[in-house]
Amino acid sequence: MRLILLGAPGAGKGTQAKRISTEMGIPQVSTGDILRDQIRRGTELGVRVKYYLDQGNLVPDDLILEIVQDRLKQEDCRGGFILDGFPRTVAQAEGLEAILERDGMGLSAVVALESDSETLVRRLGARFTCRDCGADYNAQTGEIPSRCTKCGGPVGPRDDDSAETVRHRLRIFEEQTAPLIRFYEERGRLRRVNGMAPVEDVFRAILSMLG
C-alpha cells in the first residue's frame, strides 16, 4: 500500500497516518517530523527550513523532494508507505510521480481529509510540543505539563501554531495545496473523508475506502 494523506494543517493527517501505519504495518513518512527533527538538532538543513516554517511558508519543492526521495529509498518503505504532509504542491506531486516511476511503483490511493478553517485554528492553537524530544501534547484532550513526561524537557506551543501564522498557513493551503485535489481527482486516485468527524470514525472511513 502506497498512500498519500492530504489535508489542511490540523486536519488530522498525522493522527490518522500513525493509526494506519500500525494497522497495515507500513511506515508513516512525515516530512513535518523530518524537518522538525532537523531543526531540533540544529543541522544545516534545519536552519534552512526554520526560516520558512516560522513564517508559515512552504519549504521549497526541490528541498522537500530531495528529503522524500532519500526517505523512500530506505528498506522499511519497500513494502509500502504513508506520505503525511507531502506533496503540498502540484510541482511536488509531479516530482513524486517521477520518483516512483523510476522505481517502477505507483500510488495506491490519495485520501483527502476535508475540514473547515475556524475549527482548524482552534485545533492548532491547542497543540504543544516538547522542545527537546518533540513529544506532542494537546490542550483539548488533556492537561499540558510544564515538563515533558517522556524526557523532562520544556513543553510549549509550537512556533508555527500562533493564530496569525495558522491563518496564513491555511491561506497558503488554499492557494497552493488545494489544487492537488483536482490533480489526483483527474487521475482517479482521490478519496474524500470528513476530517471533522471523531478520530475513530475517520479512521474506519479511510480503512473502508482502502478495502
Secondary structure as the mmCIF struct_conf table of DSSP 4:
data_model
#
loop_
_struct_conf.conf_type_id
_struct_conf.id
_struct_conf.beg_label_comp_id
_struct_conf.beg_label_asym_id
_struct_conf.beg_label_seq_id
_struct_conf.end_label_comp_id
_struct_conf.end_label_asym_id
_struct_conf.end_label_seq_id
STRN STRN1 ARG A 2 GLY A 7
TURN_TY1_P TURN_TY1_P1 PRO A 9 GLY A 10
BEND BEND1 ALA A 11 GLY A 12
HELX_RH_AL_P HELX_RH_AL_P1 LYS A 13 MET A 24
TURN_TY1_P TURN_TY1_P2 GLY A 25 GLY A 25
STRN STRN2 GLN A 28 SER A 30
HELX_RH_AL_P HELX_RH_AL_P2 THR A 31 ARG A 40
TURN_TY1_P TURN_TY1_P3 ARG A 41 GLY A 42
HELX_RH_AL_P HELX_RH_AL_P3 GLU A 44 ASP A 54
TURN_TY1_P TURN_TY1_P4 GLN A 55 GLY A 56
HELX_LH_PP_P HELX_LH_PP_P1 ASN A 57 PRO A 60
HELX_RH_AL_P HELX_RH_AL_P4 ASP A 61 LEU A 72
TURN_TY1_P TURN_TY1_P5 LYS A 73 LYS A 73
BEND BEND2 GLN A 74 GLN A 74
HELX_RH_3T_P HELX_RH_3T_P1 GLU A 75 CYS A 77
TURN_TY1_P TURN_TY1_P6 ARG A 78 GLY A 79
STRN STRN3 PHE A 81 ASP A 84
BEND BEND3 GLY A 85 GLY A 85
BEND BEND4 THR A 89 THR A 89
HELX_RH_AL_P HELX_RH_AL_P5 VAL A 90 ARG A 102
TURN_TY1_P TURN_TY1_P7 ASP A 103 GLY A 104
BEND BEND5 SER A 108 SER A 108
STRN STRN4 ALA A 109 GLU A 114
HELX_RH_AL_P HELX_RH_AL_P6 SER A 117 GLY A 125
TURN_TY1_P TURN_TY1_P8 ALA A 126 ALA A 126
STRN STRN5 ARG A 127 CYS A 130
TURN_TY1_P TURN_TY1_P9 ARG A 131 CYS A 133
STRN STRN6 ASP A 136 ASN A 138
TURN_TY1_P TURN_TY1_P10 ALA A 139 THR A 141
BEND BEND6 GLY A 142 GLY A 142
HELX_LH_PP_P HELX_LH_PP_P2 GLU A 143 PRO A 145
BEND BEND7 SER A 146 SER A 146
STRN STRN7 ARG A 147 ARG A 147
TURN_TY1_P TURN_TY1_P11 THR A 149 CYS A 151
STRN STRN8 PRO A 154 PRO A 154
STRN STRN9 VAL A 155 PRO A 157
TURN_TY1_P TURN_TY1_P12 ASP A 159 ASP A 160
BEND BEND8 SER A 162 SER A 162
HELX_RH_AL_P HELX_RH_AL_P7 ALA A 163 ILE A 172
HELX_RH_PI_P HELX_RH_PI_P1 PHE A 173 THR A 177
TURN_TY1_P TURN_TY1_P13 ALA A 178 ALA A 178
HELX_RH_AL_P HELX_RH_AL_P8 PRO A 179 GLU A 186
TURN_TY1_P TURN_TY1_P14 ARG A 187 GLY A 188
STRN STRN10 LEU A 190 ASN A 194
TURN_TY1_P TURN_TY1_P15 GLY A 195 MET A 196
BEND BEND9 ALA A 197 ALA A 197
HELX_RH_AL_P HELX_RH_AL_P9 VAL A 199 LEU A 210
#
